[in-house]
Amino acid sequence: MTTAARLRAFVAVAETGSVRAAAQRLVVTESAVSAAIAALTREVGVPLVEREGRGLRLTLSGRTFADYARTILGLHEEALSAARGEMDPERGGFGWRR
């Protein structure tokens, strides 16, 4: 799973509060979402989520990380659009068209 896919899975868990709902939103398996969260937790080195009843909630570190993850994913989409020439500088984009 790519870093972007892991971040998307994490943000989906942050927004839905559960692995099941995140998996449904992303159209992936629950185990893929769980693996993404586990991989990010290992990479970051601190717990990002904790169990709350049947769902999950973000830790303080997880909430901070989620904000950055959203920013990273937004920038990633902008970069892809710019590289593909889809952004119009006259409308505030960074790319250019021929």
N, C-alpha and C positions, 0 to 999 in steps of 0.2 A: 504494500500500500504506500502510495506517495505521501510526502509530507502534507501536501495540499489536501489530499483525501482524509488524512488523519485530522487535520484542522477542521475540515467540514464536518466530520463525525463528531468531534468535540463540541463545536458550536451547535450542532443539532441537539446533542444531549443537553447542553446548557439551556437551550431554548425550550425543549420539550420536557425535560426532567426525567427522561427514561431512555434506556437503551432501545427498548422495543419501539417507542414512538420515533426515535431518531432513525432507526433502521428502516421503518416504514417510510419516513419522509425521504430518505436517501435511496430507497429501493435497493438495499443491501441486507445481508444477514445480520442478526443480532450479534453473532460471534465476531463478525468483521468490525462492528462498532466497538464491542468490548476490547478487541485486540488493539484497535486504534487508540482508545483511551489508555490502555495499559502501556502501550509504546510511548505515548506522550508523557505519561507519568514517570516512566523510567528516564526518559530524556531530560525532563525538567528537574527531576530529583526530589520533588515534593508531591504530596497528594493533591490532586486537582478536583476530585469528587469524593463524596462520602455517601453512604447509604442513608436514606431517609424513608422509612416504611418500605413500600414496594418500589420506590423510585430512587433517584439520586439527586443530590444537591451539590452545588459547587462549594468548595472550600473558599476561603478568602483568596488564597493563591489562584485557585481555579477561576474565580471571578475576574481577577486581574489578567490572567492569561487569556480568558475568553475575549476580553476587550481587544487585546493585541491580536488574537487570532482573527477576529472580524476585520481588523485593519489590514492584516497581512493578506487575507483572502480578497478583500476589495482591491488592494494594490496589485495582486496577482491577476485579477480579471482586467484591470486597466492595462497592465503590461501586455497581456495577451491581445487585447483589442488594439493597442498601439502597434504592436509588432505585426498584426494582420492588416494594419492600415484602416481600421474601422473607426478610429476616433477623428473627429472633425475639430481642428484647432479653433475655428470660428465659434464653436459652441463650448469652449472651455476644455477641449481635449488636448492631449499632448502629442498626438500623432499628426501626420500630414497626408494629404491625398494628392495623387498625380492628376 
